Amino acid sequence: MNFNLKEAIEVLERTPKTLESLLVGLSDDWLQCNEGEGTWNSNQVVDHLIECEKSNWIPRIKTILEERGNRVFPPFDRDAHLTNPSQNSICQKLEEFKRLRGRNIEFVRVEITKDSQFELTGEHPVFGKVKLRELLSTWVVHDLTHVSQIIRVMSERYREDVGPWVEYLSVLKG
C-alpha cells in the first residue's frame, strides 16, 4: 500500500492553487466549454468540488471516526451542483473552495493522529465496508481526476483546430 497521510495532504493542499492558476483570468468561452451534452464545464467541476468539501469528505470521515462502521454514510448527490448552480465568478468559487479545503485539511490533521485509524471502516451505501485509508486516498485521486478532466475539456475545445497534430496530442485521444 502506498497511502501516506502527509503525502495525501500535499496534494489536497495544492488543488485550490492548481485550479486558481489554471482558471483565473480565462474568458467565459474557456470556462463554459465542455465535451458535449451531459458533460461538465470547468465552472461546474469547481461547483462539484465545493459541494464535495461541504457534503462528502468530512461527513464521511466523521461517520467512520464516530460510528466505527455502525452507520451507513450520509447520502451524497454527485450532481447537486447542477440543480442549483452558483452564479458566483470563478474567482469567488475558487476562494470558497480554498477556504473550505483549508478547514477540512485542518480537521483531518486534528482528528486523524494515529496510523491505526486508517483501518477504521464506514459503510458506503453501494460499496459496503470501506476503510478510512481508502476514503482519504479517493479524496486525493478525486482531485486529480477533476484537474485532469478540466485539462481534457479545455483541450477538446481546440480538437478541430490542431489539424494533423491531433495524432501527437494524447489528451485528445480516448
C-alpha positions in Angstrom: 0.0 0.0 0.0 1.2 3.5 -0.9 -1.1 5.6 1.2 0.6 8.2 3.4 -1.4 10.9 5.1 1.3 13.6 4.9 1.7 12.9 1.1 -2.1 12.9 0.6 -2.3 16.3 2.3 0.4 17.6 0.0 -1.9 17.0 -3.0 -5.1 18.1 -1.2 -3.4 21.4 -0.2 -2.3 22.1 -3.7 -5.5 21.6 -5.6 -7.1 25.0 -4.9 -3.9 26.8 -6.0 -3.6 24.5 -9.1 -7.2 25.3 -10.1 -6.6 29.0 -9.4 -3.5 29.0 -11.7 -5.4 27.2 -14.4 -8.7 29.0 -14.4 -8.5 32.6 -13.0 -8.4 35.2 -15.8 -9.7 32.9 -18.5 -12.6 34.0 -20.7 -16.1 32.6 -20.3 -15.6 30.6 -23.5 -12.9 28.6 -21.8 -14.8 28.3 -18.5 -18.0 27.2 -20.2 -16.7 24.7 -22.8 -17.5 21.1 -22.3 -17.2 17.8 -24.1 -20.8 17.7 -25.3 -24.2 17.2 -23.9 -24.3 15.8 -20.3 -20.7 16.7 -19.6 -19.4 19.3 -17.2 -17.6 22.5 -17.9 -14.8 24.0 -15.6 -17.3 26.1 -13.7 -19.4 23.0 -12.9 -16.4 21.0 -11.9 -15.4 23.7 -9.4 -19.0 23.8 -8.1 -18.9 20.0 -7.7 -15.6 20.2 -5.8 -17.2 22.8 -3.4 -20.2 20.5 -2.9 -17.8 17.7 -2.0 -16.0 19.8 0.5 -19.3 20.7 2.2 -21.2 17.4 2.0 -18.9 14.4 1.1 -15.4 14.0 2.5 -15.7 15.3 6.1 -19.2 13.9 6.9 -18.0 10.5 5.8 -14.7 10.8 7.7 -16.7 11.8 10.8 -19.0 8.8 10.3 -16.0 6.5 10.3 -14.3 8.1 13.3 -17.5 8.4 15.4 -19.6 5.4 14.4 -16.9 2.8 13.8 -18.7 1.2 10.9 -22.0 1.1 12.6 -23.8 3.5 10.3 -24.1 4.0 6.6 -22.5 7.1 5.2 -24.8 10.1 4.8 -26.1 10.3 1.2 -24.1 12.4 -1.3 -25.6 13.7 -4.5 -22.8 14.0 -7.0 -24.9 16.1 -9.3 -26.3 18.5 -6.6 -24.3 21.4 -8.0 -26.3 21.1 -11.3 -29.7 21.6 -9.6 -28.8 24.9 -8.0 -25.8 26.3 -9.9 -23.7 29.0 -8.3 -23.8 32.4 -10.0 -20.5 33.4 -8.4 -17.5 34.3 -10.5 -14.8 31.7 -10.9 -12.6 33.8 -8.5 -15.3 33.7 -5.9 -15.9 30.0 -6.3 -12.2 29.2 -6.0 -11.9 31.4 -2.9 -14.7 29.4 -1.3 -13.1 26.1 -2.4 -9.8 27.2 -0.9 -11.4 28.2 2.4 -13.4 25.0 2.7 -10.4 22.9 1.8 -8.2 24.6 4.3 -10.8 24.0 7.0 -11.2 20.3 6.0 -7.5 19.7 6.0 -7.2 21.2 9.4 -10.0 18.8 10.6 -8.0 15.8 9.2 -4.8 17.0 10.9 -6.5 17.3 14.2 -8.7 14.2 14.2 -6.5 11.7 12.4 -3.5 11.3 14.6 -2.8 7.5 14.6 -2.0 5.1 11.8 -4.4 2.6 13.3 -7.3 5.0 12.4 -6.7 4.3 8.7 -8.1 0.8 9.1 -11.3 2.0 10.7 -14.3 1.4 8.5 -17.6 3.0 7.4 -20.5 1.7 5.4 -20.8 3.0 1.9 -24.3 2.7 0.5 -23.1 1.0 -2.6 -19.6 -0.4 -1.9 -20.3 -1.7 1.6 -17.4 -1.5 4.2 -14.7 0.9 3.2 -11.6 1.9 5.2 -10.7 5.4 6.2 -7.4 5.0 4.2 -9.5 4.2 1.1 -11.7 7.2 1.6 -8.7 9.5 2.0 -7.0 8.0 -1.0 -10.2 8.5 -3.0 -10.3 12.2 -2.0 -6.8 12.7 -3.4 -7.5 10.8 -6.7 -10.8 12.6 -7.0 -9.0 15.9 -7.0 -6.5 14.6 -9.6 -9.3 13.2 -11.7 -11.1 16.6 -11.8 -7.9 18.5 -12.6 -7.3 16.1 -15.4 -10.9 16.5 -16.5 -10.6 20.3 -16.7 -7.5 20.0 -18.8 -9.1 17.4 -21.1 -12.2 19.6 -21.5 -10.2 22.7 -22.3 -8.1 20.7 -24.8 -11.2 19.3 -26.5 -12.2 22.9 -27.4 -9.3 23.1 -29.9 -9.6 19.5 -31.2 -10.6 20.6 -34.7 -8.0 23.4 -34.8 -4.9 21.4 -34.2 -5.1 19.7 -37.5 -2.8 16.7 -38.1 -1.1 17.2 -34.7 -4.1 15.5 -33.1 -2.1 12.3 -33.6 0.6 13.5 -31.2 -1.7 15.0 -28.5 -2.6 12.2 -26.1 -5.0 14.4 -24.2 -7.2 14.3 -27.3 -7.2 10.5 -27.6 -9.7 8.4 -25.8 
